[in-house]
Amino acid sequence: MERKKVYEIIDGERDYQNSLNPQWCHDGKPTIEASILLMEEYLNRAKKAWVTKYGDPQAGLDEMRAVIGIGVRCFELYGVPERKR
């Protein structure tokens, strides 16, 4: 899959996340710490999907999309440092 398509799908995930009830977590603005915990939870779900759907080459990818979306939201809210070489 090309990078452009990947980013389109991530953008769609962010739209989905923004459509959820904003009162669910910190008035729609989870803290950095809450974002880390949410990412960890969805990574654990991805691991469970991979284990329970062994042999499915797509196992865990839905959960990974959520993890990436949560990370992007955190960067949108709090900024993202540029990589220093």
CNS distance restraints for C-alpha pairs under 8 A (distance, minus, plus):
assign (resid   1 and name CA) (resid   5 and name CA) 6.70 0.50 0.50
assign (resid   1 and name CA) (resid   6 and name CA) 6.87 0.50 0.50
assign (resid   2 and name CA) (resid   6 and name CA) 6.43 0.50 0.50
assign (resid   3 and name CA) (resid   7 and name CA) 6.22 0.50 0.50
assign (resid   4 and name CA) (resid   8 and name CA) 6.28 0.50 0.50
assign (resid   5 and name CA) (resid   9 and name CA) 6.29 0.50 0.50
assign (resid   6 and name CA) (resid  10 and name CA) 6.28 0.50 0.50
assign (resid   7 and name CA) (resid  11 and name CA) 6.01 0.50 0.50
assign (resid   8 and name CA) (resid  12 and name CA) 6.25 0.50 0.50
assign (resid   9 and name CA) (resid  13 and name CA) 6.25 0.50 0.50
assign (resid  10 and name CA) (resid  14 and name CA) 6.31 0.50 0.50
assign (resid  10 and name CA) (resid  65 and name CA) 6.73 0.50 0.50
assign (resid  10 and name CA) (resid  68 and name CA) 7.22 0.50 0.50
assign (resid  10 and name CA) (resid  69 and name CA) 6.12 0.50 0.50
assign (resid  11 and name CA) (resid  15 and name CA) 6.31 0.50 0.50
assign (resid  11 and name CA) (resid  69 and name CA) 7.77 0.50 0.50
assign (resid  12 and name CA) (resid  16 and name CA) 6.22 0.50 0.50
assign (resid  13 and name CA) (resid  17 and name CA) 6.16 0.50 0.50
assign (resid  13 and name CA) (resid  65 and name CA) 7.10 0.50 0.50
assign (resid  13 and name CA) (resid  66 and name CA) 6.90 0.50 0.50
assign (resid  13 and name CA) (resid  69 and name CA) 5.92 0.50 0.50
assign (resid  14 and name CA) (resid  18 and name CA) 6.07 0.50 0.50
assign (resid  14 and name CA) (resid  69 and name CA) 5.53 0.50 0.50
assign (resid  14 and name CA) (resid  70 and name CA) 7.84 0.50 0.50
assign (resid  14 and name CA) (resid  72 and name CA) 7.77 0.50 0.50
assign (resid  14 and name CA) (resid  73 and name CA) 7.11 0.50 0.50
assign (resid  15 and name CA) (resid  19 and name CA) 6.27 0.50 0.50
assign (resid  16 and name CA) (resid  20 and name CA) 6.78 0.50 0.50
assign (resid  17 and name CA) (resid  69 and name CA) 7.72 0.50 0.50
assign (resid  18 and name CA) (resid  22 and name CA) 7.46 0.50 0.50
assign (resid  21 and name CA) (resid  28 and name CA) 7.63 0.50 0.50
assign (resid  22 and name CA) (resid  26 and name CA) 7.92 0.50 0.50
assign (resid  22 and name CA) (resid  27 and name CA) 5.37 0.50 0.50
assign (resid  22 and name CA) (resid  28 and name CA) 4.11 0.50 0.50
assign (resid  22 and name CA) (resid  29 and name CA) 7.90 0.50 0.50
assign (resid  23 and name CA) (resid  27 and name CA) 4.52 0.50 0.50
assign (resid  23 and name CA) (resid  28 and name CA) 5.84 0.50 0.50
assign (resid  24 and name CA) (resid  28 and name CA) 6.81 0.50 0.50
assign (resid  25 and name CA) (resid  29 and name CA) 6.95 0.50 0.50
assign (resid  25 and name CA) (resid  30 and name CA) 5.92 0.50 0.50
assign (resid  26 and name CA) (resid  30 and name CA) 5.08 0.50 0.50
assign (resid  26 and name CA) (resid  31 and name CA) 7.46 0.50 0.50
assign (resid  29 and name CA) (resid  77 and name CA) 7.33 0.50 0.50
assign (resid  30 and name CA) (resid  34 and name CA) 5.61 0.50 0.50
assign (resid  30 and name CA) (resid  35 and name CA) 6.09 0.50 0.50
assign (resid  30 and name CA) (resid  74 and name CA) 7.67 0.50 0.50
assign (resid  31 and name CA) (resid  35 and name CA) 6.13 0.50 0.50
assign (resid  31 and name CA) (resid  74 and name CA) 7.73 0.50 0.50
assign (resid  32 and name CA) (resid  36 and name CA) 6.29 0.50 0.50
assign (resid  32 and name CA) (resid  74 and name CA) 6.35 0.50 0.50
assign (resid  32 and name CA) (resid  78 and name CA) 7.71 0.50 0.50
assign (resid  33 and name CA) (resid  37 and name CA) 6.36 0.50 0.50
assign (resid  34 and name CA) (resid  38 and name CA) 6.07 0.50 0.50
assign (resid  35 and name CA) (resid  39 and name CA) 6.05 0.50 0.50
assign (resid  35 and name CA) (resid  70 and name CA) 6.44 0.50 0.50
assign (resid  35 and name CA) (resid  71 and name CA) 6.97 0.50 0.50
assign (resid  35 and name CA) (resid  74 and name CA) 6.45 0.50 0.50
assign (resid  36 and name CA) (resid  40 and name CA) 6.16 0.50 0.50
assign (resid  36 and name CA) (resid  71 and name CA) 7.97 0.50 0.50
assign (resid  37 and name CA) (resid  41 and name CA) 6.17 0.50 0.50
assign (resid  38 and name CA) (resid  42 and name CA) 6.28 0.50 0.50
assign (resid  38 and name CA) (resid  67 and name CA) 7.71 0.50 0.50
assign (resid  38 and name CA) (resid  70 and name CA) 7.40 0.50 0.50
assign (resid  39 and name CA) (resid  43 and name CA) 6.06 0.50 0.50
assign (resid  39 and name CA) (resid  66 and name CA) 7.92 0.50 0.50
assign (resid  39 and name CA) (resid  67 and name CA) 5.00 0.50 0.50
assign (resid  39 and name CA) (resid  68 and name CA) 7.95 0.50 0.50
assign (resid  39 and name CA) (resid  70 and name CA) 6.48 0.50 0.50
assign (resid  39 and name CA) (resid  71 and name CA) 7.23 0.50 0.50
assign (resid  40 and name CA) (resid  44 and name CA) 6.16 0.50 0.50
assign (resid  40 and name CA) (resid  67 and name CA) 7.96 0.50 0.50
assign (resid  41 and name CA) (resid  45 and name CA) 6.33 0.50 0.50
assign (resid  42 and name CA) (resid  46 and name CA) 6.14 0.50 0.50
assign (resid  42 and name CA) (resid  63 and name CA) 5.70 0.50 0.50
assign (resid  42 and name CA) (resid  64 and name CA) 7.11 0.50 0.50
assign (resid  42 and name CA) (resid  66 and name CA) 6.96 0.50 0.50
assign (resid  42 and name CA) (resid  67 and name CA) 5.93 0.50 0.50
assign (resid  43 and name CA) (resid  47 and name CA) 6.24 0.50 0.50
assign (resid  43 and name CA) (resid  63 and name CA) 6.78 0.50 0.50
assign (resid  43 and name CA) (resid  64 and name CA) 6.66 0.50 0.50
assign (resid  43 and name CA) (resid  67 and name CA) 6.73 0.50 0.50
assign (resid  44 and name CA) (resid  48 and name CA) 6.22 0.50 0.50
assign (resid  45 and name CA) (resid  49 and name CA) 6.12 0.50 0.50
assign (resid  45 and name CA) (resid  60 and name CA) 7.37 0.50 0.50
assign (resid  45 and name CA) (resid  63 and name CA) 6.47 0.50 0.50
assign (resid  46 and name CA) (resid  50 and name CA) 6.18 0.50 0.50
assign (resid  46 and name CA) (resid  59 and name CA) 7.37 0.50 0.50
assign (resid  46 and name CA) (resid  60 and name CA) 4.08 0.50 0.50
assign (resid  46 and name CA) (resid  61 and name CA) 6.96 0.50 0.50
assign (resid  46 and name CA) (resid  62 and name CA) 7.67 0.50 0.50
assign (resid  46 and name CA) (resid  63 and name CA) 5.12 0.50 0.50
assign (resid  46 and name CA) (resid  64 and name CA) 6.39 0.50 0.50
assign (resid  47 and name CA) (resid  51 and name CA) 6.25 0.50 0.50
assign (resid  47 and name CA) (resid  60 and name CA) 6.49 0.50 0.50
assign (resid  48 and name CA) (resid  52 and name CA) 6.01 0.50 0.50
assign (resid  48 and name CA) (resid  60 and name CA) 7.69 0.50 0.50
assign (resid  49 and name CA) (resid  53 and name CA) 5.65 0.50 0.50
assign (resid  49 and name CA) (resid  54 and name CA) 7.97 0.50 0.50
assign (resid  49 and name CA) (resid  59 and name CA) 5.58 0.50 0.50
assign (resid  49 and name CA) (resid  60 and name CA) 5.13 0.50 0.50
assign (resid  50 and name CA) (resid  54 and name CA) 5.68 0.50 0.50
assign (resid  50 and name CA) (resid  56 and name CA) 7.71 0.50 0.50
assign (resid  50 and name CA) (resid  59 and name CA) 4.88 0.50 0.50
assign (resid  50 and name CA) (resid  60 and name CA) 5.37 0.50 0.50
assign (resid  53 and name CA) (resid  59 and name CA) 6.01 0.50 0.50
assign (resid  54 and name CA) (resid  59 and name CA) 7.38 0.50 0.50
assign (resid  60 and name CA) (resid  64 and name CA) 6.21 0.50 0.50
assign (resid  61 and name CA) (resid  65 and name CA) 6.16 0.50 0.50
assign (resid  62 and name CA) (resid  66 and name CA) 6.63 0.50 0.50
assign (resid  63 and name CA) (resid  67 and name CA) 6.34 0.50 0.50
assign (resid  64 and name CA) (resid  68 and name CA) 6.22 0.50 0.50
assign (resid  65 and name CA) (resid  69 and name CA) 6.18 0.50 0.50
assign (resid  66 and name CA) (resid  70 and name CA) 6.10 0.50 0.50
assign (resid  67 and name CA) (resid  71 and name CA) 6.28 0.50 0.50
assign (resid  68 and name CA) (resid  72 and name CA) 6.14 0.50 0.50
assign (resid  69 and name CA) (resid  73 and name CA) 6.12 0.50 0.50
assign (resid  70 and name CA) (resid  74 and name CA) 6.29 0.50 0.50
assign (resid  71 and name CA) (resid  75 and name CA) 6.35 0.50 0.50
assign (resid  72 and name CA) (resid  76 and name CA) 6.13 0.50 0.50
assign (resid  73 and name CA) (resid  77 and name CA) 6.19 0.50 0.50
assign (resid  74 and name CA) (resid  78 and name CA) 5.97 0.50 0.50
assign (resid  74 and name CA) (resid  79 and name CA) 7.50 0.50 0.50
assign (resid  75 and name CA) (resid  79 and name CA) 4.60 0.50 0.50
assign (resid  75 and name CA) (resid  80 and name CA) 5.08 0.50 0.50
assign (resid  76 and name CA) (resid  80 and name CA) 7.66 0.50 0.50
